[in-house]
Amino acid sequence: MINWNYLWESFVNQMFRYGGYKTVLEGLQNTLIIALGGFVIGLILGIILAVMQLLPQNKVTTLLKNISKLYVGLFRGTPLVVQLLVGWYVIKPILGITQASALLWGLVIFGLNSGAYMSEIIRGGILSVDKGQMEAGRSLGFNYTQTMLKIIMPQAIKNCLPSIGNELIAIVKETSVAGFVSVTDLQVAFKLQNTVYNPIICYLALAIVYIVLVLVFTLLIKFMEKRLAKNER
């Protein structure tokens, strides 16, 4: 029989009397830094990789397309946790990087990983825009880059906004593996509270925090979708 009163009292004592909430707040901060920072890096990288794959055909662009495809295949073909471990324990020592913190390194790896998935999302969004839009832009005197930035890309982002939102939510949940490279994220922060042998309440609280974060970001994406739909009218 589980003594819920004892578990709850132990959890409250650990969190507030013994200062456990400080570690949890640090974990929440690190989780948000990695998630939002990785999302921004992934979005920028995804746009670049997507455009690389859709450039007009010539020798240079063929090389760029192959580089983009190789990048996407590499990061989509390996688990995120493996990328974190290889980056931290293999690539970092080989490159002789000694100053980068685990938090910064985790943010970069999450951004690189997200960029591979984001590129396919953005590429799908660009392909969903009517081809006549490119022709219309060129007829107005815009070059390829100007047409892509001013006409195609805004429509593409709007078309794939729900998928971009899903990627943000996925990153938030995936931050739970950041602890593999010594980052004090939410999962690690709550795990540290188990010193009083109270895993049930700790992990239930952890799940609730993740649910709240996901709900907040979901509502934010829904709000952006509604604003874009309203501006379109």
N, C-alpha and C positions, 0 to 999 in steps of 0.2 A: 504494500500500500504506500503510495507516494504521499509524503507529508508536504503538501503545497505551502502551508504557512511557514514551515521551517525553510523551505527552498526560497520563498519570496523574501523572508527576513534576511537570509544569508546573502541573497543577491543585493538587496538594498544596502546592507552593511558594507559589502565589498565595493559597491559602486560609489557610495556617498561618504560613509564613515572612513573608509580606507583610501579614498581618492581614485577609485577605479574609473570614474567618469572622465578624468583627465586623459587617460589612455584611450578611451572610447572616442572622445572629441578629436584627439590627434589622429586616430584611425579614420574617422569620418572626413577630416580635412584632407588626409592623404588620398583617400578613396576618390573624393571629388576632384582633387588636383589631377590625379591620373586619368580619371574618366573624362573630364572636360578638356584637359590638355591633350590627351590622346585623341579625343574626338576632333578637335580643331586641326591637329596635325594630320589626322586621317582624312579629313574633308579636303584640305588643301592638296595633300598628296594624291588623293583619289581623283580630284579634278584634273590634275596634271597627267596622271597615268591614263585616265579615260580619253583625254584629248590626244595624247600620244598615239593611242590605238586607232583614232579616227581621222588622223591627218591625211591629206591627199597623198596618193601613192608616188614615191620616188625612192632613190637609193637611201637617202638619209632617213626619211620617215619609216622606211621598212626596218632599218636598224632600231629606231626608237620604238616601233611597234613590238619588235622581238624582245627588247629590253623590258618593256612594260609587261608583256605576257609572261616572261621569265620571273619577274618580280612577283606578279600576282600568283603564279603557280607555286612559287617557293613559299610565300607566306600563307596561302590558303591550304597548302599541302602538308603543313606541319602544325602540331598543336601549339597554342599560345604559351603554355607552360614550358614546352621544350625550347621555344624561342627565347623566353626569359632566361632559362638556365644556360643555354649556349651563349647568349649575349653576355651574361654576367660572369660566368666561369670560364669561358673560352675566348670570345672575341675581345672582351675588355682587357684581359691580361696580355693578349697578343698585340693589341694596339698600344699597350702601355698606358692606358688611361687610369690615373690614380685619384683624380680629384672628383670625378662624377659620383654623386650620392646614389644610393639604391633607389630613392624616390625619383630622381631625375632619369636614371637609367630605365626604370620601369615605365615612366611616362613616354620615353622615346620608343621603347619596344611596343607598347600598346598603340602608339601612333602609327608606327610602321606596319603593324598587323592590321589595324583598322583601315589603313590606306589601300590595302589589297582588296578588301571587301567593298570599301566605298567606291573604288574605281569601277567595279562592275555595276554598282547601283547607279552611279553617275552616267556611265556609258549607256545603260538601259534608258535613263532619262533623256539623254541626248538623242538616241535613236527613236524615241517616242515622239519627238518634235517633227512636224511635217517637213519634208525635204524642201518644200517651196519656201520655207522661212529663210533658208540659206540663200536660195536664188534671189529672194526679195531683197535681202541685205546687200548682196553683191550688186544688184541692179541700182541700189541707192548710192553706190560708190564706196561702200565699206570693203576692206580687204577681209581675208579669211579670219584673221585674229579678231578684228573689230566686230565682225558679224557673230562670231562665236561668243564673245564676251557680252555684247550689248543686246543680242536678239535670242540666240539659241540657249545660252547657259541659264538665264533667268527662268525661261520656260521649263528647261530640263530639271532645275532644282525644285520648282513647284510640283512637277509631275512625280518626282521621286521623294518628296518630303516625308511621306509616311515610312518609306524604307530607310531613309536617313535617320528618322526617329527611332526605328527599331534597332539600328546599329548603335545609337547612343545608349539605349537601354541594355543592349547586349554588352557593351563595354562596362557599364556600371556593374553588372553582375559578374563579369569576368575579372574584375579587380580583386576578387576573392583569392586569386592565385598569386597576387603580388607578393605575398608573404614568403614565397619560395626564394626570393632574392633579398630577404631581410627587410622588407618594407612593412611598417606597422600600419596595415590597412584595417578595415572594420573587422574582418574575420580574425585577424591576429589579435586585435584589441580585445574582442570578446573572449577569445580563447585564453588570454592572460587572466581573465576574471575567474577561471575555473580553479584557482588555487584553493577555493573553499569547497571543492568537490560539488559544484553546482552547475553542471553542464546543461541541464534541462532548461532552466530559466534563461541562462545566458544565450543559448542557441535559439530559443524562441524569440528573445529580444533581438538577436541578430537578424532573424528572418523578418521580423516586423520592421526594422530599420530599412532593410533592403526593399521591402514592399512599399514603404512610404516614399523612398527615393524614386523608385520606378513610377509610382503614381504621380509624383510631382513632375517628373520629366514627361510623362505621358500627357498630362494636362497642358504642359507648356507646348508640346508639339501640336496638340489639338487646337490650342489657341492660335498658333501660327497658321495652321491650315485654314481656320475660319477667317482670319484677317486677310490671307491671300485670296480666298474665295470671294470675300466682300469687295476687295480692291479690283477684282476682275470684272465685277458687274458694271 
